[in-house]
């Protein structure tokens, strides 16, 4: 059996100088015996009093390793060496048997695009994390500690942060990343290592199929997009549309496909489909083509920045069709940047600010007080996610003696056991896959503000 | 609709030409691809945004300051990335890599100074905000202004290279640097001038593109770098009229792809044209055979 054990080896300080030749090779051997590459001895001052100057052999070192988890008061003038890593333990789970109370703090990681092209979404997420942590750590039970890192909006950095969280930092759970394409790149690592992942913003279909360690509070666009189309047909009398979407972004493709299905189902004629790529700024050729088709509405499935560009340039070209969109349209940043071009635009949202469930009223009020700004659906999803993780940490009963692998499994099982949660989003029901289902609503832009379509 | 698409392609072509002419100027003389050109273009756009949005300047002062600043960045780029290697006769690859390094530094500095979000220009600071309507065709005045500016700048550039003393030095360097030096051409001075002119052109393109599409971010240089290389290879490495022709051709190829094929293949179009060119005439449309070895 493999156990993930953190070893602390204590060595008298007087030993280090003259007997270096003896000490360090022994440590190197020890480090080599640890199967994980990153298991490197580290020197740090520890408190331990012992008969300084005694010669130590490798066998004695290994004996010391058995002292792991026994941090007795040992004195001063000592250098401690810590070796962290996977040690193959031949005997039974000796250390884990002394299970006592639960851990005091659960170390969690979060990775979001704090910089880069999709960073437009992450401000409210950061705020919600901050606010939720404050609330959670005022409650009884284990505290949560969330280390937030930036993946600069790209896949490779998301993977790097994931690896750091999984291996070096030994986090129990990871929040994020922000978007689907990053998740498909990074989350399989967590699944393989048995680390639970909580996604709070990914609305791309299929991410929870990565495995049973992947959870989310972010509502899949496909489940709410049909209501946008229905409202557009009912309220606006839309009969024909042209679609335009970002064809190198999984999230946008997912929304495009959901729209495609819903439009056909509602008997709306699709006159044409155009594509753009992430980071494009000139859409005049595609929009001119759409203009010649003269559709009632243009369906945009894109991330925020491209959506803004598409809407403003369409108006410049004299297109007056109404816009229908996905999640990007719900962002307050997009609404502000697109300005007048976005008037009358419709989109479905898993959450809206004036929702009247109690948790939401409190959430919106406190968010406004703390950050002097309005929350958006991502903030709501993130806040609920932290609360759900807290509930799971409480239920999991992780003890200080649990190895990190055990602790992660316990946390996963506790998360999987949560079937419904009554939070800011309203009553969330989780499918067997871990996907949330919420009531949701359709919003329309009126005078530069999102308004609820009844 | 076709008329509108031709206008779209023309204005897109104007950006490509403006951007690529600086790139081709540097390539023609130094035989190196300057990978930091897109980063300077980006600095032009972001700096003008900063001056307009944060300092409350008008468009023209902001344009002037940004373009001059880009010229200065150009000299610094040469001093930091190219001159030390040139002095050591380091060949072709090291300058390419060091210009890539400078481009990363410039992007990171921009992230630091301007933030990483896509920024929007204040609407009141932008001139030529009207739109010309000719029947069904809509022509934003800003695009018209850019096309005029492009034509004037391209002509000025051509005039500089063909008719002035600096231009003669540049052409001499293009022909043979060693002989040029022996004939009394101040090589370093000429190269410094060239970087100023090339970078200032990138700056102009950056400011206009940022304002026209109302968007600028530290990452905007990436895509235009690639297009720029395609343009100068197509037009003929080192040829300024070639950069104009190449820019227009690629813009038209892209637009035609959207109109007649599918927007899925828009980016591929530029490179298909490029490959075809390399098969038929490797030196590019207007390139001399000297550049074949590149």
Interface residues (C-beta under 8 A of the other chain):
Chain A: X115 X116 X117 X119 X120 X152 X247 X274 X275 X276 X277 X279 X280 X281 X282 X284 X285 X286 X288 X289 X291 X292 X305 X308 X309 X312 X313 X316 X317 X318 X337
Chain B: X1 X4 X5 X8 X9 X11 X12 X111 X116 X117 X118 X120 X131 X133 X138 X140 X209 X213 X214 X215 X217 X219 X220 X222 X223 X254 X255 X258 X259 X262 X263 X264 X266 X267
